[in-house]
Amino acid sequence: MVVDDHRLLAEALASALKLRGHRVLAAAAPAAGAAELVITRAPEVCLLGTAAPAEPGAFDPVVRIKRERPQVAVLVLGPVPSPRGIAAAFASGASGYVRHDERIEGVERAIMKARAGEAAVAPQLLQGAFGELLNPAAQPDDEGQRLLQMLTPREVEVLVRVADGEDTQLIAAGMGIAPSTARTHVQRVLMKLGVGSRLEAAALAARTGLLDRAGALNHATPPEGGLAPGVP
């Protein structure tokens, strides 16, 4: 089973595995519902995508899967992880960690190791993690975090929708606001990011990692004029 917030990635990986003779029970998104899906279908191996492996709670689905379906081997799919990210993945019960940009042969090798009960992680990832732990480099300025702090929660949601290719009408409908209000939000986002177009905003957000953080933050943003769930 392949689960990732990016449906195209999940479906593409599932198709590639099918072509190589693997039986894929499902290719699904978003990853937030991974635990329920895996527990219900009980696959032999689950490939679980995450955009931010070092974020708190990133591997909560893995913990639940291993608690309720301990026989399922979970392989995490993610970006180049920090040592903390790799440690968190294995501490949650994951059987391995595979980079999102790994070739299909590498993913297949990881699946085979996971099935055999072995730890599936590329040696270079472990070497890089241990190297960083032993010789930590100075952390560069985090441009993505700096840009994110310039935006309001509502503008963050607008930016995510812009990056997803939504036009003004779709943004307005999705957020339950007037098109004129959506247009104003978009203009403010462009101005704050210092770009001249939606395409530039999306490219800047992706390049700086702002989208990864924005996606997590956006889940906690209540509808405009409303309250967050559970708030009286």
C-alpha positions in Angstrom: 0.0 0.0 0.0 1.3 3.5 -0.9 0.0 6.5 1.0 1.2 10.1 0.4 -0.3 13.6 0.6 0.7 14.0 -3.0 -1.8 11.8 -4.9 0.2 11.8 -8.1 3.3 10.6 -6.4 1.4 7.8 -4.6 -0.3 6.7 -7.9 2.9 6.9 -9.9 4.8 4.8 -7.3 2.0 2.3 -7.1 1.9 1.9 -10.9 5.7 1.4 -11.1 5.6 -1.3 -8.4 2.7 -3.0 -10.2 4.7 -3.1 -13.4 7.5 -4.8 -11.5 5.2 -7.6 -10.3 4.1 -6.3 -6.9 0.5 -6.5 -5.7 -0.6 -3.0 -4.5 -3.7 -2.9 -2.5 -4.2 0.9 -2.7 -2.6 4.2 -3.6 -4.1 6.9 -1.4 -4.0 10.4 -0.1 -3.8 12.2 2.2 -1.3 10.6 4.5 -3.3 11.8 7.5 -5.7 9.0 7.0 -3.0 6.4 6.6 -3.4 4.6 9.9 -7.1 3.9 9.5 -6.6 2.7 5.9 -3.7 0.4 6.7 -5.3 -1.0 9.8 -8.4 -1.9 7.7 -6.6 -3.4 4.7 -3.6 -4.9 6.6 -1.0 -4.9 3.8 2.3 -6.7 4.1 4.2 -3.4 3.6 3.0 0.2 3.8 4.9 3.0 2.0 4.0 6.1 4.0 4.9 9.6 2.7 5.8 12.5 4.9 7.0 16.0 3.9 8.5 17.0 7.3 10.0 14.0 9.1 11.4 16.2 11.9 8.1 17.8 12.8 6.4 16.7 16.0 3.7 14.1 15.4 4.9 13.3 11.9 5.1 9.6 12.7 2.0 9.3 14.8 0.3 7.1 12.1 3.3 4.7 12.3 2.9 4.4 16.0 -0.8 3.6 15.7 -0.3 1.1 12.8 2.4 -0.8 14.7 0.3 -0.9 17.8 -2.8 -2.3 16.1 -1.2 -4.1 13.2 2.3 -5.0 14.4 2.8 -7.4 11.5 2.7 -4.5 8.9 6.1 -3.2 7.9 6.0 0.6 7.5 8.5 2.3 5.2 8.7 6.0 5.4 9.0 8.0 2.2 10.4 11.5 2.7 12.9 14.2 1.9 16.6 14.0 2.9 16.1 13.6 6.7 18.0 15.1 9.6 19.4 12.7 12.1 16.4 13.5 14.3 14.1 12.6 11.4 15.7 9.2 10.9 15.7 8.5 14.7 12.1 9.5 15.0 11.1 7.2 12.1 12.7 4.2 13.7 11.6 5.1 17.2 8.0 5.1 16.0 8.4 1.6 14.7 9.1 2.2 11.1 11.0 -0.6 9.3 12.9 1.8 7.1 13.3 5.3 5.5 13.4 5.9 1.7 14.1 9.2 0.1 11.3 10.6 -2.2 13.8 10.8 -5.1 15.0 7.3 -4.7 15.0 5.2 -7.9 12.3 2.5 -8.1 15.0 -0.2 -7.7 16.0 1.3 -4.4 12.4 1.4 -3.2 12.0 -2.3 -4.3 15.1 -3.2 -2.3 13.7 -1.5 0.7 10.5 -3.4 0.4 12.3 -6.7 0.2 14.3 -5.9 3.3 11.2 -4.8 5.2 9.5 -8.0 4.3 12.5 -9.9 5.6 12.3 -8.1 8.9 15.5 -6.1 8.2 16.1 -2.3 8.7 15.7 -0.7 5.3 17.7 2.5 5.0 20.4 3.5 2.5 23.9 3.4 3.9 24.6 7.0 2.6 21.6 8.2 4.7 23.0 6.7 7.8 26.5 8.0 7.1 25.2 11.5 6.5 23.1 11.3 9.7 26.0 10.1 11.8 28.3 12.6 10.2 26.0 15.5 11.0 25.6 14.2 14.6 29.4 14.0 15.0 30.2 17.2 13.2 27.2 19.5 13.3 27.3 22.3 10.7 26.2 25.8 11.5 22.5 26.1 10.6 21.9 28.5 7.7 19.2 31.2 7.8 15.9 29.6 7.4 14.3 31.6 4.6 11.2 29.5 4.5 10.5 30.1 8.2 11.2 33.8 7.9 8.8 34.2 5.0 6.1 32.1 6.8 6.2 34.4 9.8 5.4 37.3 7.5 2.0 35.8 6.5 -1.2 35.5 8.5 -2.8 32.0 8.9 -5.4 33.0 6.2 -2.7 34.1 3.8 -0.8 30.8 4.5 -3.9 28.9 3.3 -4.2 31.1 0.2 -0.5 30.5 -0.6 -1.1 26.7 -0.4 -4.1 26.9 -2.7 -2.1 29.1 -5.1 0.7 26.5 -5.2 -2.0 23.8 -5.9 -3.0 25.8 -9.0 -6.3 27.1 -7.8 -7.7 30.2 -9.4 -9.5 33.0 -7.6 -12.9 31.4 -7.9 -11.7 28.1 -6.5 -9.8 29.7 -3.7 -13.0 31.7 -2.8 -15.2 28.6 -2.9 -12.7 26.4 -1.0 -12.4 29.0 1.8 -16.0 30.1 1.9 -15.2 33.7 1.1 -16.1 36.2 -1.6 -13.9 36.2 -4.8 -13.0 39.9 -4.1 -11.7 38.9 -0.7 -9.8 36.0 -2.1 -8.2 38.3 -4.7 -7.2 40.7 -2.0 -5.6 37.9 0.0 -3.6 36.8 -3.1 -2.4 40.3 -3.7 -1.2 40.6 -0.1 0.6 37.3 -0.3 2.4 38.4 -3.5 3.3 41.7 -2.0 4.7 40.2 1.3 6.7 37.6 -0.6 8.1 40.3 -2.9 7.0 38.5 -6.1 5.1 39.6 -9.2 3.0 36.6 -10.0 1.3 33.5 -8.5 3.8 31.3 -10.3 6.7 33.1 -8.7 5.0 32.8 -5.3 4.6 29.1 -5.7 8.1 28.6 -6.9 9.6 30.6 -4.0 7.4 28.7 -1.5 8.6 25.3 -2.9 12.2 26.3 -3.1 12.5 27.6 0.5 10.5 24.8 2.0 7.8 27.2 3.0 5.1 24.9 1.5 6.0 22.0 3.8 5.6 24.2 6.9 2.5 25.9 5.4 0.8 22.6 4.8 1.1 21.6 8.4 0.1 25.0 9.7 -2.9 25.2 7.3 -4.5 22.1 8.9 -5.0 24.0 12.1 -6.4 27.1 10.5 -10.2 27.6 11.2 -12.6 28.8 8.5 -12.7 32.6 8.0 -15.1 34.1 10.6 -15.4 30.7 12.3 -13.7 28.9 15.2 -11.3 26.0 15.3 -12.9 22.6 16.0 -13.6 22.1 19.7 -13.6 25.8 20.4 -16.9 26.9 22.0 
